[in-house]
Amino acid sequence: MFRIINTITFCIVAFGIIIAADKEIKTINKIGHGIKNNQTESRSQSREDILWEENFENGGEGWSFGPGWELTETTYHSDTHSALSPNSDATMNGVFNLLSPPISLPEIESDEKMNFGFWLNVDHPDVDGDGDDYLDDYYSISLLDLGALAWHASSTDALDGNSYWCGDEAVGGYLDSWVQFMDTPSFTVPSGGTLTADMMWTIESDAGATVAGTCTDGWDAANVRISTDGGTTWALLHAGGIGNDYDFDCGYGWLWNDTEYDTGGSLNHLAAGWGNNKDWHNASFDLSAYAGQDAIVRFAFGSDPAYSTLDDSGITGLHVDNITVSGTLDCSPESNCDIAVSGAVWVDQFYDYCDADRPGYQVWDEYLPGMAFNGNVFMDISDFAGKDIIIKVQSRYDDNDDGGAGAGLFIDDIKIYKISGGNYPAPIGLTAEPGDSEAMLSWYDMNASGTDDFVYHNGSFSDQGGITLTDVGTAWAGERFDIFGAATVNSVSVYSINSGPVDVSIGGFGQLGTLFNTESMYSMDVTLQPGENTFDVSWDMNNSFIIGYTFTDVIIAG
């Protein structure tokens, strides 16, 4: 069945839903107000197959319960145990990790998708106890691809030929929550030794960097380190020359991933870093203090959770080439230098907090696709199929309980599952006629095709029924179309009740499973004149979709 949608005309006053509201949030701590993408009515003919699950009834075997996490019988969803990060004096002003054992995920077919889910019970009263609109206590979920290491030889933005790049070719740069290291082979430092390296970076600006209760004065960070005990301990190296020293003393890209980089921590002496942009240049590091010792030099990069290449394509990470120490080290991709790379590429799924309108507020609740406050709203981890991963549940508490103290964060019945068999529309006009030991079912012809006009207004327009945002920003509003099978939208008409011309975007939104994607499949920038506006498009859609347009705090939808 294939249907041509000749013209779609709608007015949000009479019909409409909010698709997504965008508001720029600089740090992970900012409290936003997301719009929940509710699940549509079930139309799935699919099957859910459990691939892996954990109910903590085996003593948490294989799990790493870091400080601030424990196995408990206080409350649980299934059987007798759950994992708890208590909200107590012992966890005040800290970040605490619960890590799963390595999980080997199978490959999936093209018509399958992989998701994760869990049950939780959250009692964190101090969400924003000081009322500054920044989160005080909250939690997050991340996944680690054990096979993903970012440092590699690449021609991307290389000095010549190939250079070492701490970046992801598919992304065009780096992601949030990275900690990546590239180590030189061990070498003996000569008397008066100097290490030189060609370096270039485009990293998040350090402007406005501050995180309450920490030493933070920079965001994403890069630095150079040296070890003379085989990598057990490290010291910071400083580049010589005017303007070459580090941009800040305490990068959040380090602190976010390990609180030992904070003031008083065992890694605080390594918290400095470069941010911002610096073109290719030759950096020089004095090694004379290490003369006669066997040394390893490390090029390090760390990113925080809030801003990366996906937010700004102009920031692509750290590049290094031609690492030399006269007579003892010559390291570049062309010299086949035996570098060692390590680190962790954590992929943040989402963060959330305890409030009356959030999942698991002081009761056991299943965290389902569509519930996430931000990030991976659909909890779809199909990109990890065929890989070995670790799940990280992280709790964060500030240095006080000015909003109150609760029992903490309880987690139980974590699962990874795949959905097989596809997603199909339910029959329309379904009727049943009873018979002798049988029932005769009938429904409307769902293979119908043709060309139709869809009009979603009653011909009456007034700005009294319009909607705008209450704060500066942009949002999408649109109408849902339940078309079964393939369809092509040929034109879209919008009746504008704005008093003058306004610039907006029109777009088409498809589905991911039974949920609507908050990213448009198609979009077009247009100018709406007062009254009816028609725009020719050619948008191929499949099954239900949404057609919408943008509005702002000054542009009315309706």
C-alpha positions as CSV (number, residue, x, y, z in Angstrom):
1,M,0.0,0.0,0.0
2,F,1.3,3.4,-0.9
3,R,-0.5,6.7,-0.3
4,I,0.1,10.1,-1.6
5,I,-0.6,13.0,0.8
6,N,-1.3,15.7,-1.6
7,T,-1.8,18.6,0.8
8,I,-1.7,18.9,4.6
9,T,-3.3,21.9,6.1
10,F,-3.4,22.4,9.9
11,C,-4.0,25.0,12.5
12,I,-2.5,24.3,16.0
13,V,-5.4,26.1,17.7
14,A,-7.8,23.3,16.9
15,F,-5.5,20.3,16.8
16,G,-1.9,19.8,17.8
17,I,0.8,18.4,20.0
18,I,4.1,19.7,21.2
19,I,6.9,17.7,19.6
20,A,10.0,19.1,21.3
21,A,11.1,22.2,23.1
22,D,14.8,23.2,22.8
23,K,16.6,25.1,25.6
24,E,20.3,25.4,25.7
25,I,21.7,23.9,28.9
26,K,25.4,24.6,29.6
27,T,26.1,22.1,32.4
28,I,24.8,18.8,33.6
29,N,23.6,20.6,36.7
30,K,21.0,22.8,35.1
31,I,17.4,21.8,35.8
32,G,15.4,21.9,32.6
33,H,11.8,21.3,31.9
34,G,11.6,18.6,29.2
35,I,8.4,17.6,27.3
36,K,7.6,14.0,27.7
37,N,7.2,12.0,24.5
38,N,4.4,9.7,25.5
39,Q,4.2,6.2,24.1
40,T,1.6,5.9,21.4
41,E,-1.1,3.2,21.8
42,S,0.3,-0.2,21.3
43,R,0.4,-1.3,17.6
44,S,3.3,-3.6,17.9
45,Q,3.3,-7.2,16.6
46,S,6.8,-7.6,18.1
47,R,8.3,-9.9,20.6
48,E,10.5,-8.9,23.6
49,D,13.5,-11.3,24.2
50,I,15.5,-10.8,27.4
51,L,19.3,-10.8,26.5
52,W,20.7,-10.1,30.0
53,E,19.2,-9.3,33.4
54,E,20.3,-8.7,37.0
55,N,18.1,-8.8,40.1
56,F,20.9,-8.7,42.7
57,E,19.8,-12.0,44.3
58,N,23.3,-13.6,43.7
59,G,25.0,-11.2,46.1
60,G,25.8,-8.8,43.2
61,E,28.3,-11.3,41.8
62,G,30.6,-9.6,39.3
63,W,29.4,-6.1,40.1
64,S,31.7,-3.4,41.4
65,F,30.0,-1.7,44.4
66,G,32.2,1.4,44.7
67,P,32.1,3.6,47.8
68,G,28.6,5.0,48.2
69,W,26.9,1.8,47.0
70,E,25.8,-1.3,48.8
71,L,23.6,-4.4,48.5
72,T,20.5,-4.0,50.6
73,E,17.3,-5.7,51.8
74,T,15.7,-2.5,53.0
75,T,13.5,-2.3,49.9
76,Y,13.5,-4.1,46.6
77,H,11.4,-4.7,43.5
78,S,11.9,-8.5,43.1
79,D,12.7,-11.1,45.6
80,T,14.8,-9.8,48.5
81,H,17.6,-7.5,47.4
82,S,18.4,-4.3,45.5
83,A,21.4,-2.0,45.0
84,L,21.4,1.2,47.1
85,S,23.3,4.5,47.1
86,P,22.3,5.9,50.5
87,N,21.6,9.6,50.9
88,S,23.6,10.0,54.1
89,D,26.5,12.0,55.7
90,A,28.9,9.4,54.3
91,T,27.9,10.2,50.7
92,M,27.7,13.9,51.0
93,N,29.7,15.9,48.4
94,G,30.6,12.9,46.4
95,V,30.2,10.9,43.1
96,F,29.6,7.2,43.4
97,N,29.7,4.4,40.8
98,L,27.9,1.1,40.5
99,L,29.5,-0.9,37.7
100,S,28.2,-4.1,36.1
101,P,30.4,-6.9,35.0
102,P,31.4,-7.0,31.3
103,I,28.3,-7.9,29.2
104,S,28.7,-9.5,25.8
105,L,25.8,-8.3,23.6
106,P,24.8,-10.4,20.5
107,E,24.4,-9.0,17.0
108,I,20.8,-8.2,16.0
109,E,19.0,-8.3,12.7
110,S,18.1,-5.2,10.7
111,D,14.4,-5.4,11.8
112,E,15.3,-5.7,15.5
113,K,16.3,-3.2,18.1
114,M,18.0,-3.4,21.5
115,N,16.9,-1.6,24.6
116,F,17.6,-1.5,28.3
117,G,15.5,-0.9,31.3
118,F,15.4,-1.1,35.1
119,W,13.3,-0.5,38.2
120,L,14.1,2.2,40.7
121,N,12.9,3.9,43.9
122,V,14.4,7.3,44.5
123,D,14.3,9.4,47.7
124,H,16.5,12.4,47.1
125,P,14.7,15.4,48.6
126,D,17.6,17.8,48.0
127,V,17.0,18.2,44.3
128,D,17.5,22.0,44.4
129,G,17.7,22.8,48.0
130,D,19.3,26.2,47.5
131,G,16.9,27.2,44.8
132,D,19.5,28.2,42.2
133,D,18.0,26.1,39.4
134,Y,21.0,23.7,39.4
135,L,20.6,20.1,40.5
136,D,22.1,19.2,43.9
137,D,21.4,15.5,44.1
138,Y,20.8,13.4,41.0
139,Y,21.8,10.2,39.1
140,S,22.9,9.1,35.7
141,I,23.2,6.0,33.5
142,S,26.2,5.4,31.1
143,L,27.5,2.6,28.9
144,L,31.2,1.8,28.3
145,D,32.2,0.1,25.0
146,L,35.2,-1.9,26.1
147,G,36.6,-2.0,22.6
148,A,36.3,1.8,21.9
149,L,39.6,3.7,22.2
150,A,39.8,7.1,20.6
151,W,43.5,7.7,20.0
152,H,44.5,6.6,16.5
153,A,46.5,7.6,13.4
154,S,44.4,9.7,11.1
155,S,44.6,12.1,8.2
156,T,41.8,14.2,9.7
157,D,43.2,17.7,10.2
158,A,46.7,16.1,10.2
159,L,49.9,18.1,10.1
160,D,51.1,16.1,7.2
161,G,50.1,12.5,6.1
162,N,48.8,11.1,9.3
163,S,48.9,12.4,12.9
164,Y,47.7,11.0,16.2
165,W,44.1,12.1,16.9
166,C,42.0,11.7,20.0
167,G,38.7,11.6,18.1
168,D,36.0,9.5,16.5
169,E,36.0,9.5,12.7
170,A,32.2,8.9,12.6
171,V,31.5,11.8,14.9
172,G,34.1,14.1,13.5
173,G,35.5,14.8,16.9
174,Y,34.9,13.8,20.5
175,L,32.0,12.9,22.8
176,D,31.1,13.7,26.4
177,S,32.6,11.8,29.3
178,W,35.8,10.7,27.6
179,V,39.0,9.9,29.4
180,Q,41.7,9.0,26.8
181,F,45.4,8.5,27.1
182,M,48.2,7.9,24.6
183,D,51.5,6.8,26.0
184,T,54.9,6.8,24.3
185,P,57.2,3.8,24.6
186,S,59.6,3.9,27.6
187,F,62.8,5.8,26.9
188,T,65.8,6.9,28.9
189,V,65.9,10.6,29.4
190,P,69.3,12.1,28.3
191,S,71.1,14.8,30.3
192,G,69.4,18.1,29.5
193,G,66.7,16.2,27.7
194,T,63.9,18.0,26.0
195,L,60.7,16.5,24.5
196,T,59.2,18.3,21.5
197,A,55.8,17.5,19.9
198,D,53.7,19.1,17.2
199,M,50.3,19.7,18.7
200,M,46.9,21.2,17.7
201,W,43.6,21.2,19.4
202,T,40.1,22.6,19.1
203,I,38.4,22.0,22.5
204,E,35.4,23.5,24.3
205,S,36.1,27.1,25.5
206,D,36.8,27.5,29.2
207,A,34.6,30.6,29.4
208,G,32.4,30.7,32.4
209,A,33.8,27.5,33.8
210,T,32.6,26.9,37.4
211,V,30.9,24.1,39.2
212,A,29.8,24.8,42.8
213,G,31.7,22.9,45.4
214,T,34.7,22.0,43.2
215,C,37.9,23.6,42.0
216,T,36.6,23.8,38.4
217,D,37.9,26.7,36.3
218,G,37.9,25.0,32.9
219,W,35.7,22.5,30.9
220,D,37.1,19.9,28.6
221,A,40.8,19.5,29.0
222,A,44.1,18.2,27.5
223,N,47.5,18.0,29.1
224,V,50.9,16.2,29.0
225,R,52.2,14.0,31.8
226,I,55.3,11.9,32.6
227,S,55.9,8.7,34.6
228,T,59.3,7.3,35.8
229,D,57.8,4.2,37.5
230,G,56.3,2.4,34.6
231,G,53.0,4.3,34.7
232,T,52.1,3.8,38.4
233,T,52.3,7.5,39.2
234,W,52.4,10.6,37.0
235,A,53.6,14.2,37.1
236,L,52.5,17.1,35.0
237,L,54.7,18.5,32.3
238,H,54.6,22.2,31.3
239,A,55.3,23.5,27.8
240,G,57.9,26.2,27.6
241,G,57.6,29.5,25.9
242,I,55.3,32.5,26.4
243,G,51.6,31.7,26.0
244,N,52.1,27.9,26.0
245,D,51.3,27.1,29.6
246,Y,47.9,25.6,30.5
247,D,44.7,27.6,30.2
248,F,43.3,26.6,33.6
249,D,44.3,24.7,36.8
250,C,41.3,22.5,37.2
251,G,39.4,21.0,34.2
252,Y,35.9,19.6,34.7
253,G,36.7,17.1,32.0
254,W,39.0,15.4,34.6
255,L,36.8,16.0,37.7
256,W,33.6,14.7,36.0
257,N,35.2,11.3,35.4
258,D,37.2,11.1,38.6
259,T,36.7,13.2,41.7
260,E,40.3,12.5,42.8
261,Y,41.2,15.4,40.5
262,D,39.4,17.8,42.8
263,T,41.1,19.8,45.6
264,G,42.6,17.5,48.1
265,G,42.4,14.5,45.8
266,S,45.3,12.2,44.8
267,L,45.1,13.4,41.2
268,N,44.6,17.1,41.8
269,H,48.2,17.8,40.7
270,L,47.2,16.6,37.2
271,A,44.0,18.7,36.9
272,A,45.4,21.5,34.8
273,G,44.7,21.6,31.1
274,W,44.4,23.4,27.7
275,G,41.0,24.3,26.3
276,N,39.9,26.6,23.5
277,N,41.6,26.5,20.1
278,K,45.3,26.4,19.1
279,D,46.6,25.7,15.6
280,W,49.5,23.4,14.8
281,H,52.6,24.5,16.8
282,N,55.7,22.8,18.1
283,A,55.6,22.5,21.9
284,S,58.7,21.9,24.0
285,F,58.9,20.2,27.5
286,D,61.9,20.3,29.7
287,L,62.8,16.8,31.0
288,S,66.1,17.7,32.6
289,A,64.8,16.9,36.1
290,Y,64.3,13.3,34.9
291,A,67.8,12.8,33.4
292,G,69.0,9.2,33.5
293,Q,65.6,7.7,34.3
294,D,63.4,5.5,32.2
295,A,60.3,7.5,31.4
296,I,56.9,7.4,29.6
297,V,55.2,10.5,28.4
298,R,51.4,10.6,28.3
299,F,49.1,12.8,26.2
300,A,45.8,13.0,28.0
301,F,42.3,14.2,27.1
302,G,39.2,14.4,29.3
303,S,35.7,15.7,28.5
304,D,32.8,16.7,30.8
305,P,29.2,15.7,30.3
306,A,27.7,18.8,28.7
307,Y,29.3,20.0,25.5
308,S,31.2,18.2,22.7
309,T,31.5,17.8,18.9
310,L,27.8,16.9,18.7
311,D,27.0,20.3,20.1
312,D,29.6,22.2,18.1
313,S,31.2,20.6,15.0
314,G,34.0,23.1,15.3
315,I,35.5,21.4,18.3
316,T,37.3,18.2,17.2
317,G,39.7,17.3,19.9
318,L,43.4,16.9,20.4
319,H,46.0,16.1,17.6
320,V,49.7,15.2,18.2
321,D,52.6,14.4,15.8
322,N,56.4,14.1,15.7
323,I,57.1,13.4,19.4
324,T,60.8,13.4,19.8
325,V,63.6,13.3,22.4
326,S,67.0,13.8,20.8
327,G,68.7,10.5,20.3
328,T,66.2,8.4,22.3
329,L,62.6,8.8,20.9
330,D,61.1,9.4,17.5
331,C,57.4,8.8,17.6
332,S,54.9,9.5,14.7
333,P,52.5,7.4,12.7
334,E,55.1,7.2,9.9
335,S,57.8,5.8,12.2
336,N,55.5,3.0,13.4
337,C,56.1,4.1,17.0
338,D,54.8,1.5,19.6
339,I,52.4,3.8,21.3
340,A,50.0,2.5,24.0
341,V,46.4,3.8,24.2
342,S,44.0,3.4,27.1
343,G,41.1,5.1,28.7
344,A,37.4,4.9,28.7
345,V,34.7,6.0,26.2
346,W,31.6,6.3,28.4
347,V,28.5,7.0,26.4
348,D,26.0,8.9,28.6
349,Q,22.5,7.7,28.2
350,F,20.7,10.2,30.4
351,Y,20.6,11.8,33.8
352,D,17.6,12.3,36.0
353,Y,16.5,13.4,39.5
354,C,14.0,12.8,42.2
355,D,10.7,14.8,42.0
356,A,7.0,14.1,42.1
357,D,6.8,14.1,38.3
358,R,9.8,11.9,37.7
359,P,9.9,8.1,37.6
360,G,10.4,6.2,40.9
361,Y,9.5,9.1,43.2
362,Q,9.6,7.3,46.6
363,V,8.0,4.2,45.1
364,W,9.2,1.4,42.9
365,D,8.6,2.2,39.2
366,E,9.8,0.7,36.0
367,Y,11.9,3.1,33.9
368,L,10.6,2.6,30.3
369,P,11.5,4.0,26.9
370,G,10.1,7.5,26.6
371,M,10.6,8.4,30.3
372,A,14.2,9.7,30.2
373,F,14.6,13.3,31.2
374,N,17.1,13.9,28.4
375,G,19.7,12.1,26.3
376,N,18.7,8.6,25.0
377,V,15.0,9.1,25.5
378,F,14.2,5.8,23.7
379,M,16.8,3.8,25.7
380,D,17.8,2.3,22.4
381,I,21.3,0.7,22.5
382,S,21.2,-1.0,19.1
383,D,24.5,0.6,18.3
384,F,26.1,-1.5,21.0
385,A,25.0,-4.8,19.4
386,G,27.9,-7.3,19.0
387,K,30.0,-5.4,21.6
388,D,31.2,-5.9,25.1
389,I,29.9,-3.3,27.5
390,I,29.8,-2.2,31.1
391,I,26.8,-0.4,32.6
392,K,27.5,2.4,35.1
393,V,24.9,3.8,37.5
394,Q,26.2,7.0,39.1
395,S,24.8,8.9,42.0
396,R,25.9,12.5,42.8
397,Y,25.3,14.3,46.1
398,D,26.2,17.9,46.9
399,D,27.9,19.0,50.2
400,N,24.7,19.7,52.2
401,D,21.1,18.5,52.6
402,D,19.5,22.0,52.5
403,G,16.6,20.4,50.7
404,G,16.3,17.5,53.1
405,A,17.8,14.0,53.3
406,G,16.1,10.8,52.1
407,A,16.8,7.1,51.9
408,G,18.8,7.4,48.6
409,L,18.7,5.7,45.2
410,F,17.5,2.1,44.9
411,I,18.1,0.1,41.7
412,D,16.8,-3.3,40.8
413,D,15.9,-5.7,37.9
414,I,18.2,-4.2,35.3
415,K,17.6,-5.8,31.9
416,I,18.8,-5.6,28.3
417,Y,16.4,-6.9,25.7
418,K,15.7,-6.9,22.0
419,I,12.5,-6.3,20.2
420,S,12.0,-8.6,17.2
421,G,9.4,-8.7,14.4
422,G,8.8,-5.1,13.5
423,N,6.1,-2.6,14.3
424,Y,2.8,-2.7,12.5
425,P,-0.4,-0.7,12.6
426,A,-3.4,-2.1,14.4
427,P,-6.5,-2.9,12.3
428,I,-9.0,0.0,11.9
429,G,-12.8,-0.6,12.1
430,L,-12.3,-4.1,13.6
431,T,-15.6,-5.9,14.2
432,A,-16.3,-9.5,15.3
433,E,-19.3,-11.7,14.4
434,P,-19.7,-14.8,16.7
435,G,-20.3,-18.1,15.1
436,D,-20.3,-21.8,16.0
437,S,-17.0,-22.3,17.8
438,E,-15.5,-19.4,15.8
439,A,-15.6,-15.7,15.3
440,M,-15.6,-13.9,12.0
441,L,-13.3,-10.8,12.1
442,S,-13.5,-7.9,9.6
443,W,-11.8,-4.5,9.3
444,Y,-11.3,-1.7,6.9
445,D,-9.0,-2.3,3.9
446,M,-5.6,-1.3,5.0
447,N,-4.1,-1.7,1.5
448,A,-6.0,1.3,0.1
449,S,-4.0,3.8,-1.8
450,G,-4.6,7.1,-3.4
451,T,-4.2,10.9,-3.0
452,D,-5.9,12.8,-0.2
453,D,-6.0,16.3,1.3
454,F,-6.0,16.5,5.1
455,V,-7.3,19.7,6.6
456,Y,-6.9,20.3,10.4
457,H,-8.7,23.5,11.1
458,N,-12.3,24.7,11.2
459,G,-11.8,27.9,9.2
460,S,-11.9,30.1,12.3
461,F,-8.6,31.7,13.3
462,S,-7.8,33.9,16.3
463,D,-4.6,34.9,18.1
464,Q,-6.5,34.3,21.3
465,G,-6.0,30.6,20.8
466,G,-2.3,30.7,19.9
467,I,0.6,29.5,21.9
468,T,4.1,30.9,22.5
469,L,7.0,30.1,24.8
470,T,7.2,31.9,28.1
471,D,11.0,32.2,27.9
472,V,13.5,32.7,25.0
473,G,13.8,29.6,22.9
474,T,12.4,27.5,20.1
475,A,9.9,24.7,20.1
476,W,8.0,22.5,17.6
477,A,4.3,22.1,17.4
478,G,2.5,19.8,15.0
479,E,-0.3,17.4,14.1
480,R,-0.1,13.6,14.1
481,F,-1.2,11.7,10.9
482,D,-2.0,8.0,11.3
483,I,-1.2,6.7,7.8
484,F,-0.6,3.0,7.5
485,G,2.3,2.0,5.3
486,A,4.3,4.2,3.0
487,A,3.2,7.8,2.1
488,T,4.6,10.8,0.4
489,V,3.8,14.4,1.6
490,N,3.7,16.6,-1.5
491,S,2.9,19.9,0.1
492,V,2.3,21.5,3.5
493,S,0.0,24.5,4.2
494,V,0.2,26.5,7.4
495,Y,-2.3,29.3,8.3
496,S,-0.3,32.0,10.2
497,I,-2.1,34.2,12.8
498,N,1.0,36.3,13.3
499,S,0.5,40.0,12.4
500,G,3.5,40.1,10.0
501,P,6.0,37.8,8.2
502,V,7.8,35.3,10.5
503,D,10.7,32.9,9.8
504,V,10.0,29.3,10.9
505,S,11.0,25.8,10.0
506,I,8.5,23.2,8.9
507,G,9.4,19.5,9.4
508,G,8.3,15.9,9.3
509,F,8.9,13.5,12.3
510,G,8.9,9.8,11.9
511,Q,8.7,7.0,14.5
512,L,11.3,4.9,16.4
513,G,9.3,1.8,17.3
514,T,6.1,3.1,18.9
515,L,7.6,6.5,19.9
516,F,7.9,9.6,17.8
517,N,11.5,10.8,17.1
518,T,12.2,14.2,18.5
519,E,14.6,14.9,15.6
520,S,12.9,15.7,12.3
521,M,13.4,13.5,9.3
522,Y,12.9,16.4,7.0
523,S,12.9,20.2,7.5
524,M,12.7,23.3,5.5
525,D,13.2,27.0,6.5
526,V,10.3,29.1,5.3
527,T,8.7,32.5,5.8
528,L,5.1,32.6,6.9
529,Q,3.0,35.5,5.7
530,P,-0.2,36.3,7.6
531,G,-2.9,33.9,6.4
532,E,-2.5,30.7,4.4
533,N,1.0,29.6,3.2
534,T,1.6,26.5,1.1
535,F,5.0,24.9,0.5
536,D,5.9,22.1,-1.9
537,V,7.8,19.3,-0.4
538,S,8.6,15.6,-1.2
539,W,8.8,13.8,2.1
540,D,8.6,10.0,2.1
541,M,7.2,8.7,5.4
542,N,6.2,5.3,6.7
543,N,3.3,4.6,9.1
544,S,2.3,7.4,11.5
545,F,4.1,10.6,11.4
546,I,3.9,14.3,12.6
547,I,4.1,17.4,10.5
548,G,4.9,20.5,12.4
549,Y,6.5,24.0,12.5
550,T,8.5,26.0,14.9
551,F,7.4,28.7,17.2
552,T,9.2,30.9,19.8
553,D,8.6,33.4,22.6
554,V,7.6,36.0,19.9
555,I,6.3,33.8,17.0
556,I,2.8,32.4,17.6
557,A,1.7,28.9,16.7
558,G,-2.0,28.7,16.0
